[in-house]
């Protein structure tokens, strides 16, 4: 199989999957090494595909989704409720990031689209004996949320507000995180 054909198969699989696909799985299915898959992903990215690496594999972000950043605050015990509020109302939690006055923006990719993704994420935190990123900022953090429409994002915002999770931006916080923080 030629490289171009293999990259088309990778892209097709990513478009059809709601779950991340690991490099190892691609490697097995396409009969090439993991390094070849890494190079193929790099070439697809260079060609304009929004492919993100997560701890569970590769994910394709289609550009036609509505996107909004929400600033939220809650306790560690409320993480599941917050994430469930988003996915149950039609959204996907793409990332989590904090804005720290000293360190700037610190971001982690999540790609949470379902309750199963939430359960896996919470299990990964527990098994890794890790702490939530929001602990660095007293529970305040941000999520980039995608959905099929602005109306769905409006509904998610309303539900997050009802649950008491939305937080007010402070004067020192940049409003346009995507352009003012170089590593987002």
N, CA and C of each residue as an Amber inpcrd file, in Angstrom:
protein
   552
   0.8360000  -1.1730000   0.0000000   0.0000000   0.0000000   0.0000000
   0.8870000   1.2440000   0.0000000   0.5470000   2.1870000  -0.8460000
   1.3120000   3.4260000  -0.9420000   0.9290000   4.3790000   0.1840000
   1.8400000   5.3130000   0.4630000   1.6470000   6.2560000   1.5540000
   0.3720000   7.0700000   1.4440000   0.0740000   7.5560000   0.2480000
  -1.1150000   8.3850000   0.0690000  -2.3890000   7.5870000   0.3630000
  -2.4270000   6.3520000  -0.0910000  -3.5810000   5.4830000   0.1690000
  -3.7180000   5.2010000   1.6740000  -2.5880000   4.9660000   2.3340000
  -2.5860000   4.6920000   3.7640000  -3.0960000   5.9160000   4.5370000
  -2.6500000   7.1020000   4.1560000  -3.0940000   8.3290000   4.8270000
  -4.5950000   8.5620000   4.6140000  -5.1070000   8.2120000   3.4440000
  -6.5500000   8.3250000   3.1940000  -7.3260000   7.3860000   4.1150000
  -6.7890000   6.1920000   4.3380000  -7.4450000   5.2280000   5.2330000
  -7.4110000   5.7330000   6.6770000  -6.3000000   6.3320000   7.0690000
  -6.1890000   6.8930000   8.4220000  -7.2260000   7.9970000   8.6050000
  -7.3070000   8.8970000   7.6400000  -8.2510000  10.0060000   7.7140000
  -9.6970000   9.5050000   7.7350000 -10.0040000   8.5230000   6.9130000
 -11.3540000   7.9510000   6.8750000 -11.7070000   7.3400000   8.2360000
 -10.7800000   6.5860000   8.8060000 -11.0300000   5.9600000  10.1120000
 -11.2480000   7.0110000  11.1890000 -10.4520000   8.0720000  11.1770000
 -10.5990000   9.1350000  12.1780000 -11.9310000   9.8650000  12.0190000
 -12.3550000  10.0790000  10.7710000 -13.6390000  10.7530000  10.5310000
 -14.8130000   9.9180000  11.0210000 -14.7010000   8.6060000  10.9090000
 -15.8040000   7.7090000  11.2550000 -15.8330000   7.3200000  12.7290000
 -14.7850000   7.6380000  13.4650000 -14.7010000   7.2260000  14.8670000
 -14.9710000   8.3830000  15.8090000 -15.7830000   8.1280000  16.8260000
 -15.9870000   9.1330000  17.8770000 -14.9510000   8.9620000  18.9810000
 -14.2320000   7.8500000  18.9510000 -13.2310000   7.5520000  19.9720000
 -11.8280000   7.7210000  19.3860000 -10.8540000   8.0250000  20.2210000
  -9.4670000   8.1000000  19.7490000  -9.0030000   6.7490000  19.2020000
  -8.1210000   6.7870000  18.2180000  -7.5470000   5.5710000  17.6340000
  -6.0430000   5.6120000  17.8660000  -5.5250000   4.5900000  18.4970000
  -4.1030000   4.5740000  18.8470000  -3.2310000   4.3330000  17.6250000
  -1.9940000   4.7970000  17.7230000  -1.0230000   4.5590000  16.6670000
  -0.7740000   3.0710000  16.4860000  -0.7720000   2.3330000  17.5920000
  -0.5880000   0.8820000  17.5260000  -1.6960000   0.1910000  16.7550000
  -2.9180000   0.6610000  16.9540000  -4.0600000   0.0770000  16.2320000
  -3.9480000   0.3570000  14.7360000  -3.5710000   1.5860000  14.3810000
  -3.3470000   1.9180000  12.9710000  -2.2220000   1.0530000  12.4020000
  -1.1480000   0.9420000  13.1610000   0.0140000   0.1730000  12.7310000
  -0.3730000  -1.2690000  12.3960000  -1.1210000  -1.8910000  13.2890000
  -1.5730000  -3.2720000  13.0700000  -2.4770000  -3.3860000  11.8580000
  -3.4660000  -2.4960000  11.7830000  -4.4570000  -2.5590000  10.7110000
  -3.8580000  -2.3010000   9.3340000  -2.8240000  -1.4540000   9.2870000
  -2.2610000  -1.0680000   7.9980000  -0.9450000  -1.7750000   7.6730000
  -0.4590000  -2.5850000   8.6030000   0.7390000  -3.3830000   8.3500000
   2.0230000  -2.5890000   8.2190000   2.1300000  -1.5170000   8.9990000
   3.3590000  -0.7100000   8.9860000   3.7810000  -0.4570000  10.4290000
   4.9510000   0.0950000  10.6020000   5.4380000   0.3760000  11.9520000
   4.7200000   1.5830000  12.5550000   4.8030000   1.6810000  13.8500000
   4.2150000   2.8150000  14.5730000   4.8540000   4.1230000  14.1040000
   6.1500000   4.0870000  13.8100000   6.8500000   5.2860000  13.3470000
   6.3100000   5.7650000  12.0030000   5.9440000   4.8520000  11.1380000
   5.3550000   5.2330000   9.8450000   4.0280000   5.9530000  10.0960000
   3.2400000   5.4660000  11.0480000   1.9610000   6.1090000  11.3850000
   2.2150000   7.5210000  11.9120000   3.2060000   7.6780000  12.7710000
   3.5510000   9.0010000  13.3120000   3.9040000   9.9540000  12.1630000
   4.6600000   9.4680000  11.1950000   5.0290000  10.2950000  10.0410000
   3.8100000  10.6180000   9.1850000   2.9100000   9.6300000   9.0130000
   1.6840000   9.8760000   8.2490000   0.8240000  10.9420000   8.9230000
   0.7050000  10.8620000  10.2380000  -0.0810000  11.8530000  10.9790000
   0.5370000  13.2410000  10.8060000   1.8630000  13.3190000  10.8550000
   2.5560000  14.5980000  10.6620000   2.2710000  15.1630000   9.2730000
   2.2670000  14.3110000   8.2730000   1.9740000  14.7660000   6.9080000
   0.5200000  15.2210000   6.7660000  -0.4040000  14.5010000   7.3940000
  -1.8140000  14.9090000   7.3540000  -2.0050000  16.2610000   8.0460000
  -1.3100000  16.4440000   9.1730000  -1.3910000  17.7330000   9.8800000
  -0.8340000  18.8530000   9.0020000   0.2890000  18.5800000   8.3640000
   0.9110000  19.5850000   7.4890000  -0.0250000  19.9370000   6.3330000
  -0.8620000  18.9970000   5.9420000  -1.8340000  19.2210000   4.8760000
  -3.1030000  19.9200000   5.3470000  -3.1630000  20.2870000   6.6200000
  -4.2980000  21.0490000   7.1250000  -5.3070000  20.2830000   7.9630000
  -5.0810000  19.0130000   8.2090000  -6.0090000  18.2320000   9.0410000
  -5.7650000  18.5280000  10.5150000  -6.8290000  18.7360000  11.2500000
  -6.7310000  19.0030000  12.6890000  -6.7510000  17.6830000  13.4460000
  -5.6080000  17.0420000  13.5120000  -5.4840000  15.7670000  14.2140000
  -4.7360000  16.0330000  15.5070000  -5.3590000  15.6060000  16.6190000
  -4.7770000  15.8180000  17.9350000  -4.3730000  14.4900000  18.5470000
  -3.2770000  14.5160000  19.2730000  -2.8100000  13.3400000  20.0040000
  -3.3560000  13.4190000  21.4180000  -3.9200000  12.3120000  21.8880000
  -4.3860000  12.2180000  23.2590000  -3.7080000  11.0130000  23.8920000
  -3.9270000  10.8210000  25.1800000  -3.3330000   9.6640000  25.8540000
  -3.9400000   8.3560000  25.3540000  -5.0890000   8.4300000  24.6900000
  -5.7480000   7.2260000  24.1770000  -5.6280000   7.0680000  22.6700000
  -4.9950000   8.0190000  22.0010000  -4.8380000   7.8960000  20.5510000
  -5.0790000   9.2030000  19.8310000  -5.2720000   9.0870000  18.5180000
  -5.4600000  10.2580000  17.6570000  -6.9440000  10.5610000  17.4690000
  -7.2450000  11.8640000  17.3660000  -8.6050000  12.3380000  17.1700000
  -8.5800000  13.4080000  16.0910000  -9.5750000  13.3730000  15.2090000
  -9.7150000  14.3910000  14.1730000 -10.7760000  15.3780000  14.6130000
 -10.4390000  16.6460000  14.6110000 -11.4130000  17.6870000  14.9230000
 -11.8560000  18.3120000  13.6090000 -13.1140000  18.1110000  13.2910000
 -13.6660000  18.7160000  12.0870000 -13.8620000  20.2060000  12.3210000
 -13.6330000  21.0140000  11.3070000 -13.6650000  22.4650000  11.4560000
 -15.0750000  23.0540000  11.4730000 -16.0990000  22.2780000  11.1310000
 -17.4360000  22.8510000  11.0360000 -18.1930000  22.8580000  12.3630000
 -17.5370000  22.5590000  13.4550000 -18.1800000  22.5560000  14.7580000
 -18.1520000  23.9530000  15.3780000 -19.1950000  24.2570000  16.1320000
 -19.2160000  25.4970000  16.9050000 -18.3230000  25.2870000  18.1300000
 -17.6050000  26.3340000  18.5260000 -16.6480000  26.2250000  19.6240000
 -16.8290000  27.3940000  20.5930000 -16.7100000  27.0780000  21.8890000
 -16.7930000  28.1210000  22.9100000 -15.9000000  27.7170000  24.0880000
 -15.2810000  28.7180000  24.7090000 -14.4810000  28.4800000  25.9080000
 -15.3130000  28.8980000  27.1220000 -15.4130000  27.9860000  28.0940000
 -16.1260000  28.2650000  29.3290000 -15.1460000  28.3150000  30.4860000
 -15.2570000  29.3480000  31.3140000 -14.4950000  29.4000000  32.5550000
 -15.3940000  28.8130000  33.6400000 -14.8690000  27.8430000  34.3550000
 -15.6660000  27.1510000  35.3620000 -14.8910000  26.9980000  36.6650000
 -15.6400000  26.6760000  37.7160000 -15.0250000  26.3810000  39.0100000
 -15.9260000  25.4060000  39.7490000 -15.2830000  24.4020000  40.3410000
 -16.0130000  23.4170000  41.1380000 -15.0180000  22.6230000  41.9600000
 -15.5440000  21.7790000  42.8260000 -14.6970000  20.9230000  43.6470000
 -14.2760000  19.6890000  42.8510000 -13.3050000  18.9530000  43.3700000
 -12.8780000  17.7070000  42.7310000 -14.0430000  16.7250000  42.6220000
 -14.9060000  16.7160000  43.6140000 -16.0330000  15.7900000  43.6360000
 -17.0850000  16.1290000  42.5790000 -17.0550000  17.3300000  42.0480000
 -18.0460000  17.7620000  41.0580000 -17.5750000  17.6280000  39.6130000
 -16.3750000  17.1020000  39.4030000 -15.8350000  16.9750000  38.0410000
 -16.7750000  16.1670000  37.1540000 -17.2020000  15.0210000  37.6390000
 -18.0780000  14.1640000  36.8320000 -19.3700000  14.8910000  36.4520000
 -19.9630000  15.5980000  37.3940000 -21.2030000  16.3350000  37.1290000
 -20.9770000  17.4220000  36.0870000 -19.8620000  18.1330000  36.1910000
 -19.5600000  19.1940000  35.2270000 -19.4140000  18.6230000  33.8190000
 -18.6080000  17.5760000  33.6710000 -18.3790000  16.9890000  32.3570000
 -19.6480000  16.3520000  31.7970000 -20.4230000  15.7200000  32.6610000
 -21.6820000  15.1050000  32.2400000 -22.6660000  16.1740000  31.7600000
 -22.6680000  17.3220000  32.4090000 -23.5380000  18.4260000  31.9870000
 -23.2360000  18.8100000  30.5420000 -21.9800000  18.8010000  30.1730000
 -21.5990000  19.1610000  28.8020000 -21.9940000  18.0680000  27.8170000
 -21.5690000  16.8360000  28.0620000 -21.8080000  15.7740000  27.0650000
 -23.2770000  15.3900000  26.9630000 -24.0110000  15.4290000  28.0780000
 -25.4340000  15.0740000  28.0270000 -26.2650000  16.0980000  27.2690000
 -25.7250000  17.2910000  27.0940000 -26.4330000  18.3280000  26.3510000
 -25.8720000  18.5380000  24.9490000 -25.0790000  17.5780000  24.4700000
 -24.6440000  17.6000000  23.0750000 -23.2740000  18.1720000  22.7980000
 -22.4660000  18.4030000  23.8230000 -21.1450000  18.9770000  23.6080000
 -20.0320000  17.9800000  23.8090000 -18.8420000  18.3820000  23.4140000
 -17.6240000  17.6050000  23.6330000 -16.6180000  18.5160000  24.3250000
 -15.9640000  17.9950000  25.3500000 -14.9640000  18.7660000  26.0880000
 -13.6150000  18.4570000  25.4540000 -13.0950000  19.4050000  24.6930000
 -11.8720000  19.1770000  23.9270000 -10.6190000  19.2640000  24.7890000
 -10.6300000  20.1680000  25.7770000  -9.4230000  20.3600000  26.5740000
  -9.7620000  20.9190000  27.9450000  -8.7530000  21.0290000  28.7530000
  -8.8370000  21.7350000  30.0230000  -7.5850000  22.6010000  30.0870000
  -7.7580000  23.8440000  30.5310000  -6.5720000  24.6720000  30.7280000
  -6.8010000  25.6340000  31.8700000  -5.6910000  26.0690000  32.4290000
  -5.7290000  27.0510000  33.5010000  -4.9090000  28.2510000  33.0600000
  -5.2810000  29.3970000  33.6090000  -4.4820000  30.6010000  33.3960000
  -3.8800000  30.9460000  34.7430000  -2.5780000  30.8090000  34.8240000
  -1.8510000  31.0410000  36.0670000  -1.0850000  32.3450000  35.9240000
  -1.1470000  33.1930000  36.9150000  -0.4790000  34.5070000  36.8300000
   1.0300000  34.3910000  36.6330000   1.6320000  33.3480000  37.1460000
   3.0790000  33.1800000  37.0160000   3.4320000  32.3600000  35.7810000
   2.7580000  31.2230000  35.5780000   3.1250000  30.2820000  34.5190000
   2.3960000  30.5070000  33.1990000   1.3890000  31.3770000  33.2080000
   0.6180000  31.6040000  31.9930000  -0.3990000  30.4910000  31.7880000
  -0.6010000  30.0920000  30.5410000  -1.5960000  29.0730000  30.2190000
  -0.9530000  27.6940000  30.2250000  -1.6150000  26.7760000  30.9310000
  -1.1900000  25.3740000  30.9650000  -2.3900000  24.5700000  30.4890000
  -2.1820000  23.7440000  29.4660000  -3.3110000  23.0930000  28.7910000
  -3.0940000  21.6010000  28.6420000  -4.1940000  20.8590000  28.7560000
  -4.1770000  19.4190000  28.5080000  -5.3370000  19.0380000  27.6100000
  -5.0720000  18.1710000  26.6330000  -6.0980000  17.7080000  25.7010000
  -6.9670000  16.6600000  26.3860000  -8.2940000  16.7380000  26.2600000
  -9.1950000  15.7670000  26.8770000  -9.9600000  14.9330000  25.8550000
 -10.6080000  15.5730000  24.8810000 -11.4260000  14.8850000  23.8780000
 -12.4640000  13.9760000  24.5170000 -13.2810000  14.5560000  25.3740000
 -14.3470000  13.8210000  26.0530000 -15.6570000  14.0670000  25.3120000
 -16.2150000  12.9630000  24.7720000 -17.4440000  13.0420000  23.9840000
 -18.6090000  12.2650000  24.5920000 -18.3460000  11.4650000  25.6150000
 -19.3860000  10.5750000  26.1420000 -19.1680000  10.3230000  27.6340000
 -20.1690000   9.7060000  28.2470000 -20.0450000   9.3230000  29.6520000
 -18.9270000   8.2880000  29.8210000 -18.7470000   7.4300000  28.8340000
 -17.6540000   6.4520000  28.8990000 -16.3020000   7.1640000  28.9220000
 -16.1490000   8.1950000  28.0910000 -14.9150000   8.9820000  28.1020000
 -14.6910000   9.6210000  29.4690000 -15.7720000  10.0850000  30.0930000
 -15.6670000  10.6890000  31.4320000 -15.1640000   9.6600000  32.4280000
 -15.7620000   8.4660000  32.3900000 -15.3600000   7.3980000  33.3190000
 -13.8910000   7.0360000  33.1250000 -13.4500000   6.9300000  31.8680000
 -12.0450000   6.6070000  31.5860000 -11.1210000   7.7180000  32.0770000
 -11.5070000   8.9620000  31.8620000 -10.7090000  10.1020000  32.3120000
 -10.5520000  10.0870000  33.8300000 -11.6600000   9.9070000  34.5370000
 -11.6120000   9.8870000  35.9980000 -10.7840000   8.7030000  36.5020000
 -10.8870000   7.5750000  35.8080000 -10.0920000   6.4040000  36.1820000
  -8.6030000   6.6740000  35.9330000  -8.2820000   7.3270000  34.8190000
  -6.8850000   7.6730000  34.5190000  -6.3050000   8.6010000  35.5900000
  -7.0970000   9.5770000  36.0310000  -6.6440000  10.4820000  37.0900000
  -6.3670000   9.6780000  38.3600000  -7.3080000   8.8140000  38.7140000
  -7.1660000   8.0240000  39.9390000  -5.9950000   7.0400000  39.8410000
  -5.9070000   6.3140000  38.7260000  -4.8380000   5.3180000  38.5660000
  -3.4600000   5.9480000  38.4750000  -3.3920000   7.1240000  37.8940000
  -2.1080000   7.8010000  37.7470000  -1.6920000   8.5200000  39.0110000
  -2.5350000   8.4210000  40.0110000  -2.2960000   9.1360000  41.2590000
  -1.9790000  10.5980000  40.9630000  -2.7210000  11.1420000  40.0110000
  -2.5310000  12.5300000  39.5840000  -3.5790000  13.4160000  40.2270000
  -3.3370000  14.6910000  40.1400000  -4.2910000  15.6760000  40.6290000
  -4.8360000  16.4450000  39.4300000  -5.9960000  16.9710000  39.6020000
  -6.6050000  17.7590000  38.5370000  -5.8090000  19.0380000  38.3030000
  -5.7310000  19.4670000  37.0500000  -5.0160000  20.6880000  36.6840000
  -5.5910000  21.9000000  37.4110000  -6.8780000  21.9020000  37.6540000
  -7.5400000  23.0420000  38.3000000  -7.0660000  23.2650000  39.7390000
  -6.3980000  22.2960000  40.3170000  -5.8680000  22.4730000  41.6780000
  -4.8160000  23.5920000  41.7270000  -4.1730000  23.8500000  40.5980000
  -3.1400000  24.8860000  40.5610000  -3.7430000  26.2870000  40.6720000
  -5.0420000  26.3960000  40.4290000  -5.6980000  27.7090000  40.4260000
  -6.9610000  27.7130000  41.2910000  -6.9080000  26.9810000  42.3930000
  -8.0100000  26.9650000  43.3660000  -9.3480000  26.5600000  42.7440000
  -9.3010000  25.6410000  41.8080000 -10.5200000  25.1250000  41.1900000
 -10.9570000  25.8290000  39.9270000 -10.4000000  27.0010000  39.6490000
 -10.7630000  27.7280000  38.4270000 -10.0450000  27.1030000  37.2350000
 -10.7810000  26.9030000  36.1450000 -10.1830000  26.3770000  34.9240000
 -11.1140000  26.6590000  33.7470000 -10.6810000  26.2750000  32.5770000
 -11.4090000  26.5600000  31.3400000 -11.5110000  25.2720000  30.5330000
 -12.5910000  25.1890000  29.7680000 -12.7470000  24.0880000  28.8240000
 -13.1060000  24.6690000  27.4660000 -12.4810000  24.1450000  26.4200000
 -12.9370000  24.4220000  25.0770000 -13.9760000  23.3500000  24.7850000
 -15.1840000  23.7890000  24.4660000 -16.2870000  22.8720000  24.2060000
 -16.7250000  23.0390000  22.7560000 -16.9260000  21.9280000  22.0770000
 -17.4310000  21.9560000  20.7160000 -18.8110000  21.3090000  20.6810000
 -19.6130000  21.7360000  19.7090000 -20.9500000  21.1770000  19.5130000
 -21.3430000  21.4070000  18.0590000 -22.4440000  20.8080000  17.6640000
 -22.9000000  20.9340000  16.2840000 -23.4410000  22.3210000  15.9520000
 -23.7970000  23.1120000  16.9710000 -24.3530000  24.4440000  16.6960000
 -24.1430000  25.3900000  17.8730000 -24.2850000  26.6690000  17.6060000
 -24.2170000  27.6940000  18.6550000 -25.3670000  27.5230000  19.6410000
 -26.5260000  27.0690000  19.1460000 -27.6820000  26.8630000  20.0160000
 -27.3830000  25.8110000  21.0810000 -26.6840000  24.7640000  20.7020000
 -26.3110000  23.7290000  21.6630000 -25.3370000  24.2980000  22.6890000
 -24.3860000  25.1120000  22.2280000 -23.4550000  25.7560000  23.1640000
 -24.1920000  26.6860000  24.1140000 -25.2180000  27.3870000  23.6190000
 -26.0310000  28.2370000  24.4900000 -26.7140000  27.4020000  25.5720000
 -27.2540000  26.2380000  25.1880000 -27.9040000  25.3420000  26.1380000
 -26.9050000  24.8460000  27.1880000 -25.7170000  24.4640000  26.7400000
 -24.6750000  23.9980000  27.6630000 -24.3070000  25.1050000  28.6380000
 -24.1520000  26.3180000  28.1260000 -23.8300000  27.4570000  28.9870000
 -24.9260000  27.6630000  30.0340000 -26.1750000  27.5840000  29.6090000
 -27.3060000  27.7330000  30.5290000 -27.2810000  26.6510000  31.6170000
 -27.0140000  25.4150000  31.2200000 -26.9940000  24.2980000  32.1750000
 -25.8040000  24.4160000  33.1400000 -24.6480000  24.8340000  32.6320000
 -23.4950000  25.0370000  33.5130000 -23.7800000  26.1460000  34.5200000
 -24.4700000  27.1830000  34.0670000 -24.8530000  28.2820000  34.9590000
 -25.8190000  27.7780000  36.0260000 -26.8280000  27.0020000  35.6240000
 -27.7980000  26.4530000  36.5730000 -27.1180000  25.6020000  37.6480000
 -26.0790000  24.8620000  37.2590000 -25.3520000  23.9990000  38.2020000
 -24.3790000  24.7930000  39.0740000 -24.1870000  26.0810000  38.7350000
 -23.2840000  26.9130000  39.5190000 -21.8170000  26.7370000  39.1550000
 -21.5420000  26.2040000  37.9610000 -20.1620000  25.9330000  37.5540000
 -19.4900000  27.1070000  36.8270000 -20.2440000  27.9860000  36.1860000
 -19.6230000  29.0810000  35.4380000 -18.9810000  30.0870000  36.3800000
 -17.8250000  30.6040000  35.9710000 -17.0900000  31.5720000  36.7830000
 -16.8540000  32.8440000  35.9690000 -16.7490000  33.9550000  36.6670000
 -16.5560000  35.2660000  36.0320000 -15.0780000  35.4800000  35.6920000
 -14.8380000  36.0570000  34.5060000 -13.4700000  36.4280000  34.1340000
 -13.0150000  37.5900000  35.0070000 -11.7560000  37.5740000  35.3960000
 -11.1640000  38.6480000  36.1880000 -10.4650000  39.6380000  35.2600000
 -10.1880000  40.8250000  35.7420000  -9.5610000  41.8670000  34.9260000
  -8.2010000  41.4420000  34.3680000  -7.4460000  40.6570000  35.1360000
  -6.1060000  40.2760000  34.7060000  -6.0940000  39.1280000  33.6880000
  -7.2360000  38.5060000  33.4590000  -7.2750000  37.3750000  32.5370000
  -7.4480000  37.8500000  31.1050000  -6.6680000  37.2840000  30.2060000
  -6.8780000  37.6430000  28.8010000  -8.1850000  37.0150000  28.3250000
  -8.9540000  37.7420000  27.5780000 -10.2280000  37.2220000  27.0890000
  -9.9980000  36.3210000  25.8870000  -9.0790000  36.6720000  25.0130000
  -8.8050000  35.8820000  23.8140000  -7.6080000  34.9740000  24.0750000
  -7.8520000  33.8440000  24.7220000  -6.7740000  32.9220000  25.0980000
  -6.0420000  32.3920000  23.8830000  -6.7340000  32.2160000  22.7830000
  -6.1340000  31.5780000  21.6200000  -5.0500000  32.4470000  20.9860000
  -5.1600000  33.7480000  21.1030000  -4.1540000  34.6200000  20.4720000
  -3.1460000  35.1930000  21.4520000  -3.4710000  35.3000000  22.7250000
  -2.5770000  35.9370000  23.6910000  -1.6660000  34.9470000  24.4120000
  -1.9670000  33.6790000  24.3320000  -1.1430000  32.6600000  25.0000000
  -0.5470000  31.7690000  23.9340000   0.7110000  31.9200000  23.7180000
   1.3820000  31.2570000  22.6100000   1.2410000  29.7540000  22.5200000
   1.0860000  29.0480000  23.6430000   1.0840000  27.6000000  23.5400000
  -0.3000000  26.9680000  23.5650000  -1.3270000  27.7340000  23.3430000
  -2.6580000  27.1190000  23.3050000  -2.9720000  26.6900000  21.8930000
